[in-house]
């Protein structure tokens, strides 16, 4: 599995996930520093989420996703957004597509704080209103067809799990 960030702390394999408890330590901060940040602030501080952060801002969701929550965000990386057809991201970021972009982003978010250790195969309802399926096969967790590649980026209002593809509502 390709690592987005190289960690210096101990990691624990849970259901094929890698715990990211050493995120703050890797960045020269105390472990609690990440927990004191909102999920949006955590994403904004990670270059691998710059496209996601731009989309969240363009969709007008930054304030809501910085709220109390708790939320679980299945966050696509820049590489995940790059898999979309050419021009898709640019089109979605246009003001006239704000509602469609918000709907797609809300499809990546579920209510509650679901840690990797609590993940099991099931259907979950997203903030967008649709449901998607979480599957676990041979230690690999898939979220609506996207592979979970990192887990448990914990913030004060929930948790982020990193996925390798953008998922789209049906």
C-alpha positions in Angstrom: 0.0 0.0 0.0 1.4 3.4 -1.0 1.8 5.8 1.9 0.8 9.4 1.4 2.7 10.4 4.6 5.6 8.5 6.1 5.1 8.1 9.9 7.8 7.8 12.5 5.5 6.6 15.3 4.1 3.1 15.9 1.2 2.0 13.7 -1.4 -0.6 14.4 -3.1 -2.6 11.7 -6.9 -2.8 12.2 -9.0 -4.5 9.6 -6.3 -3.7 7.0 -6.3 0.0 8.1 -3.2 1.8 9.3 -3.8 3.9 12.4 -2.6 7.4 12.0 -2.0 8.2 15.6 1.5 9.5 14.8 0.3 12.3 12.4 1.0 15.2 14.8 4.3 13.6 16.0 5.5 13.3 12.4 4.8 17.0 11.9 6.9 17.9 15.0 3.8 18.7 17.1 2.4 17.1 20.2 -0.1 14.3 19.5 -3.0 16.4 20.8 -2.4 19.2 18.3 -4.3 17.3 15.6 -7.2 16.5 17.9 -7.5 20.3 18.7 -8.1 21.1 15.0 -11.3 20.8 13.0 -11.4 18.3 10.1 -11.3 21.2 7.6 -8.2 22.6 9.4 -6.5 19.2 9.3 -7.3 18.8 5.5 -6.1 22.4 4.9 -2.8 21.6 6.6 -2.1 18.6 4.3 -1.0 19.3 0.7 -2.5 16.1 -0.5 -6.0 17.5 0.2 -5.6 20.9 -1.6 -8.2 20.0 -4.3 -10.6 18.8 -1.6 -10.2 21.9 0.5 -10.7 24.2 -2.6 -13.9 22.2 -3.4 -15.2 22.4 0.2 -14.7 26.2 0.1 -16.2 26.6 -3.4 -19.3 24.6 -2.2 -19.7 26.8 0.9 -19.2 23.8 3.2 -16.1 24.9 5.1 -18.0 26.4 8.0 -20.5 23.5 8.3 -17.7 20.9 8.3 -15.8 22.9 10.9 -18.9 22.8 13.2 -19.5 20.6 16.1 -20.2 17.4 14.2 -19.2 14.8 14.8 -18.5 13.8 11.2 -16.7 11.0 9.4 -15.2 12.3 6.1 -14.0 9.9 3.4 -11.5 12.3 1.9 -10.2 11.9 -1.7 -6.7 13.0 -2.3 -5.5 15.2 -5.1 -4.6 12.0 -7.0 -8.1 10.8 -6.6 -9.5 14.0 -8.1 -7.0 13.7 -10.9 -8.6 10.4 -11.9 -11.8 12.2 -12.9 -12.2 13.1 -16.6 -10.3 16.2 -17.8 -12.0 19.4 -16.9 -14.4 17.9 -14.3 -12.9 19.5 -11.2 -12.6 22.9 -13.0 -16.3 22.7 -14.1 -17.5 21.7 -10.6 -15.6 24.6 -9.0 -17.5 27.2 -11.0 -20.0 29.2 -9.0 -23.0 28.0 -11.1 -22.2 24.4 -10.1 -22.0 25.1 -6.3 -25.1 23.0 -5.5 -23.9 20.0 -7.5 -20.4 20.2 -5.9 -21.9 20.4 -2.5 -24.0 17.3 -3.2 -21.0 15.3 -4.3 -18.9 16.4 -1.3 -21.8 15.7 1.2 -21.8 12.2 -0.3 -18.3 11.7 1.2 -19.5 12.6 4.7 -21.5 10.6 7.3 -22.8 11.7 10.6 -20.9 10.5 13.6 -17.3 9.6 14.4 -16.6 6.2 12.9 -13.1 5.0 13.8 -11.3 2.3 11.8 -11.7 -0.2 14.6 -15.5 0.3 14.3 -15.8 -0.3 10.6 -17.7 -3.2 9.4 -19.5 -4.1 6.1 -22.7 -2.1 5.9 -24.7 0.6 4.1 -24.4 4.1 5.6 -26.4 7.2 4.9 -24.4 10.2 3.8 -25.1 13.9 4.6 -26.2 14.1 0.9 -29.1 11.8 1.7 -28.0 8.8 -0.3 -26.5 5.6 1.0 -23.3 3.8 0.0 -21.9 0.5 0.9 -18.8 -0.2 3.0 -17.2 -3.6 2.2 -14.2 -5.4 3.8 -12.5 -8.1 1.7 -9.2 -9.7 2.6 -8.3 -6.8 4.9 -9.1 -4.1 2.3 -11.9 -1.7 3.1 -13.8 -0.2 0.2 -16.2 2.7 0.4 -18.6 2.7 -2.6 -15.8 1.3 -4.8 -13.0 3.6 -3.5 -10.2 2.0 -1.5 -9.5 3.3 2.0 -5.8 4.0 2.1 -5.3 5.8 5.4 -7.5 6.1 8.5 -8.1 7.8 11.8 -7.0 11.4 11.1 -8.8 12.6 14.3 -10.0 16.1 14.8 -12.1 17.8 17.4 -15.2 17.4 15.4 -14.7 13.9 13.9 -12.4 11.8 11.8 -11.0 11.6 8.3 -10.4 8.4 6.4 -8.4 8.9 3.1 -9.7 7.3 -0.1 -8.1 6.7 -3.5 -11.1 7.8 -5.6 -13.8 10.4 -5.7 -17.2 8.7 -5.0 -20.3 9.9 -6.8 -23.9 9.6 -5.8 -26.0 7.3 -8.0 
